[in-house]
Amino acid sequence: MSPIDTDTVAKDVLAYIDASPTPYHAVRETARRLTQHGYRELDERETWTLQPGDRVYVIRGGTSIAAFHLGTTPVDRAGFRLVGAHTDSPNLRLKPNASVLKNGYQQLGVEIYGGVLLSTWLDRDLSLAGRVTVLAGGRPESHLVDFRRPLLRVPNLAIHLNRTVNTDGLKLNAQEHMVPVLGLESAGPAELRSLLVTELSGAGVRAEAGDILGYDLCLYDTQPASRSGAHGEFLQAPRLDNLASCHAALSALLAMEKAGEATCGVVLYDHEEIGSRSAQGAAGSFLRDGLERLVLAHSDGRRDAFYRAIRHSYLVSADMAHAVHPNYAALHEPKHQPLMGGGPVIKSNVNQSYATDGETWAFFAALCRESGVTPQHFVTRTDLGCGSTIGPITAAELGIRTVDVGSPMLSMHSIREMAAASDVAAMITVLRRFFV
């Protein structure tokens, strides 16, 4: 395999993140890159006709996508090599009846999606993006929107009115304190549906305010992703968790020049941050449905072909990992303190918050060794709770051998997160080896 240039892939992952302010946009950008590399889209409503070596992808719900490079050997004999990640990140999302008039301000009501680090959303230049469904020709029709400009702000409370904030901490009530300001009532109406109509018009979609039937809209930080550090060693960006893993999985798959024996693929799910219980989440049928249909088209046709294929298969669950925090090192397990720039992290938890076991740990460690990469390890402190991933969910759903890994980062679930540029190249290198 050709070596990966750190600066090139660092620039590319930042571009991928900037193009993906919502899961809808992440899937669109992923599909665009797949199409550029010869992948064709499959429709779940249609019959799939496939041949060895085919490159295909399928989208469900507009926010989850799975892509496959079919192997030269039937899957019941060679199995699948899969990388799973997720397209969603914690954020603020608009309520259905979002418009609020209060004390002379026009505001928009929001819900908290996932485990948001709320304080980081204060005093940021926020915009709106997502999906809008309109009535067109008597039928619902969905379109993506992105305002791409500062539109909203959740203002902090002045220290003069909260004198103990620096000693007692900032206490935020999601219902009362996280309502973003859209405008001044005295400046004239700024009705959300009218703003959406204007935005749709700029994209060539003709609609009236009354034509808007529904929307799924997310707030996001308008500050672009960037490099920082004395030598440019850091990435500062929103949604690194987990778009950086989506980018690594996609990049590794697209680097395949020709089909191998096994069928290789990536599945990028929505709704991981809220438990994965949805039609397109890891707890749903999206991946199983896709794999079963691939088996029907690419196996010996026996009824047990799917089960035999799974027994030949591996899943790498790729989700960002906690790097040791220099100001809070005591909160980390003493002998499991991953460092940014130190390479991929193998994540373990005996209570199955991560799906890694000794066998799959060894499997990924061997891939790292073959790639010239040294892995790190993460285990949470025994007296602290542990987050989870799509790994255990997918492993339980399919019975597939699974390892949980990720690149180390700081500020996880902040509006703006931090990782190391060199870890992007290291993760892609190992995942490329996995697909060989």
Secondary structure, DSSP 4 states (H G I P E B T S, - for coil): -PPPPHHHHHHHHHHHHHT-SSHHHHHHHHHHHHHHTT-EEE-TTS-----TT-EEEEEETTTEEEEEE--SS-HHHH-EEEEEEE----EEEEEEEEEEEETTEEEEEEEEESS--GGGGBT--EEEEEEEEEEETTEEEEEEEE--S--BBBPPPPGGG-TTHHHH-----HHHH---EEEEGGG----HHHHHHHHHHHTT----GGGEEEEEEEEEE-SPPEEESTTS-EEEETTHHHHHHHHHHHHHHHT--S--SSEEEEEEES-GGGTS-STTSTTSSHHHHHHHHHHHHSS---TTHHHHHHHT-EEEEE--EEPPPTT-GGGS-TT----TTS--EEE--TTSSS---HHHHHHHHHHHHHHT---EEE---TTS-----HHHHHHHHH--EEEEEE-EEESTTSSSEEEEHHHHHHHHHHHHHHH-
